[in-house]
Each structure stands twice: as structure tokens, then as C-alpha cells.
Amino acid sequence: VSEVYIDGEGDLQYRTIGDRKAVGICGSGLIDAIACMLRIGILDGTGRILKRDELDNTALKYADRLFSVNGQQAFSLVRTGDSCIYITQKDVREVQNAKAAIAAGISLLIREAGLTVDDIQSVFLAGGFGSFMRARSAVEIGLLPRIPEQKIVAVGNAAGAGAIQALLSREELQLAADVAQRIKYLELSSSQDFASEYADQLLFES
């Protein structure tokens, strides 16, 4: 499962890589799924998967997808025959921990630069994961700051493209060298504000 979304009828849908049978879920699909679970009311802002008797009218249509596995709440994404792809409470917590660390780092970088979120003109998502991650979902769960989606651009293999440009052009090589000289490294592990910012970012943006 590479993509999870809610269609025009309000139903949860998914797509797979190559439109093949669903056998698991990848990172982009997981972020989508968490965002959709928040949107339909299966998850609360603390990241807890709600129980059936806690669901509001919007979420009640998904009540049959809730079940318990190894003593923890789970939500079924895909049911095909005798197989089931689902997200457990532990999965949600792991996403929360990862997104909190990334979001805290972004927040501290913005603060260190003396800027605000409104000053951000563009966000470039590099690499395979960044290329397929849905910007809306990343913003909804708080992985990325709340900025207009049109400012978020997937650029694919930026490192490889940059290396090719530097090899083919002296001007690009010099530009890369100049940028490298201006870069300031921020060590988050020694930052006194990181722990508190990390804790603040654990909550989901809902």
C-alpha cells in the first residue's frame, strides 16, 4: 500500500505500487493512513486509536475495522481473503516518535535562523520517500509545518542530480562549494530546547 485516501463518498481507499495485490504498507502509505485516521476520527490528537464506543457519527462507519491484536487496538486498512493489513497502536506511536523528532528539528532550525514558518518560501522533499510522500498528509500529522501545499515540492534524487551538475559545470561546482561554506550545522543532541520541543511535537495536528 503506497497511498491511502478518502474518496468523494467519504470511503477509505488505497492504492498499491504497480496496482498489485496489497501485501504490506510502505512509508508514504503509512503517513497517508495516519492522516486519514485522524481525519475520520479513528485517532485522537494524542495518537490513541479510539474504541468503538468512543467514535462519533463520522467514524462509526469504520467501527468494524477496529479490533484487538496482541492486547492492543488495531485498525484494518485492507482485507483481502484471509489476509489483513492493519495498523496497531504501537505503529502509531512509532510514527509519532519519528515525526516529533523531525518536526522538532525543523522548528529549531527555523528558530535558529531567526525566521518564522511564514517566512518559508519553499520546502524541497528529496529522495525516494520524499518523492512519494503526500504533502497534505505530512502537514496534517504535523511532520511538516503548516504551509500551503504548493510550497512543498518533491525533487527526487537531489544528491545525484547535484553531483551530475557539479561534474558537468564548473559554475555549478563553484556554487555548490560556496553553499557548503555558508552552511551552519546545528547539533540537536546538545540543544537544550530539543527535548521540550520534541515533547510538544508528539501530539498530532488534527
N, C-alpha and C positions, 0 to 999 in steps of 0.2 A: 504494500500500500504506500503510494508516494504522495497521495493527495486526498484530503478529506474535506468535504464541503457540505453546506446546506443548500438544497435546491430551492426553486421558486415556490414549491409546495410546502416548504418547511421540513423536508425529509433529509435525513443524513445520508450522504452518498460518498463514494470513494472511487479513486482511480488507481490503477497499478502500473508499474513500469512495463511498457510494451503491451498494455491491456491484457496481461496474462492473469492466470488464476492467482488469487491472493494467497501468499504463503508466509507473510510476515509484514513488518512495517519498518520503513526507513525514517531517518531523522526529519525530513520535511513533512512526511505524513504524520509523525508523532506531534510536531508543533501544530499542524492543522487540527489534529484530533483534540488536543488540549484546548485550543481556541474555540472549537465548536462545542466542546463540553461546557465551557464557561458560558458561551452564548445561549445555549439551550437550557441552562440551569441545572446540569448534572453535577457540575463542580461549583463550589462557592469560592469566594475570594481568597480564602486561606489555603485552597488546594485540596479540600476534603471532598471526596466523592460522596454525594448525599445518598441517604437511604430512601426507599420508596415512599415512606410516609412523610418525608420532608420535601418532596417535589411539589412545585407549583403546577398550575394548569398547563403551562407551556411544556414543561419537562415530563409530564405524566405519560405522554405518548411513547416515551423511551423507557418507561419503568420496567418493561420486560427484558431490557438489555442489562439490567443490574443483577448481579449475583455475587456470591462469595466464593473465593478461591484461596485455599490455604489460610483461612481465617481473616482475609482482608477483602474489602469491597473491590469490585471489578466492573468494568463497563465493556460490553461486547460491541466491537466495531463491525466485524464480518462473521457471518455464519454461513458456511458452505458445507452441506452434507454433515459429516461427523466432525468437522474441524471448526475451530473458533479462534479468531484473532481478537484479543481483548487487551485493555489497559487496566492495570491494577493500581491500587493506592500507592504502592511502592514506586511504580513507574512515574506517577505524577510527582512524587516527592523528589525523585532524581532529576526530573525536568526542572522543578523549582530550584534545586540547588545549583544546577548549571546556569540557568537563566539569571539567577540572583548574582552569581559571580561575574557574568558578562555585563549585566546591567549596571552593577556597582562599578566595574572598571570604566564603563562608558561615562557614567556620572562623574567619577573622579577626574577623568581626562578633560571633560568639559569644564569642570570647576578649576582645574589646574591651568587651563588655557585662558581663564578669565572670561568665559563665554556662557551663554545660556542655550537651552535647546532651540530657542527661536533663531539663534544665530547660525544654526547648521543649514548649509545650502544644499549639500548632497551627502548621501550615505552610499558607499560602494560596497557591495557584498561580493567577495571573491571566493574562488574555489568551487568545488562541486556542490557542497552543501549550500553555500550561499546562493548559487545559481538557481537552485530548485526550491529554495525556501520561499513561501508565500509571504510577502511583506506585511500584508494585513494581519496575518496570524501572528507574526513575530511582534508586531506592535500591540496587538490585543492582549497577549500574555505578558507584556512588559519586557520582552527580550531586547527590543529596540525602543528608543524614546518615541513619544507620541508626536510624530511629524507627518506631514502629508505623504501619502504613498508615492506620489510622483517624484519625490525627492530621493527615493530609495531605488538604486539601480544595481542589477546583477551584472557583473563584468566577467564572470567565468574565471579562467586561469590567468589571473592578473600577473602573477610572478613569471610565468612562462612567456606571456606576451611582452612584459617589460624586458626580460632577458634578450628576447629576439630583437626588440627595438634598439637596445643598447649595443648589440652586436652589429647591427646594420647601419647605425647612425652615430657619428661622433657627438653630434648635438644632443641626442637623447642620452648618450652615455654621460656627458658632462652634466646634463640636467639631473640625472639620477644621482650623480656624485654630489651635486650641490644640495639636493634634497636630503641626502643621507647626513650631510654635515649639519643641517638645521634641525634634524630630529632630536627630540629630548626623550629619554627613556624614563618612564615612571614605574618605580618598583612598588607594586601594590602590596607585597607581603610585609613591607616595612612601613606602610602607610597607617597612621593611627586612625584614620577615618574609614578604612576599608571594612573593618568588622561591623561597624554600626550601619554603614551604607548597605552592606551585604544583607544584614538582617532586615532592613527596610524593604529591600528588593525581593524578599522571599514571597511576599504577597503577590497574587496575580492582579493584573489590571483587568477589571471586568466591566 
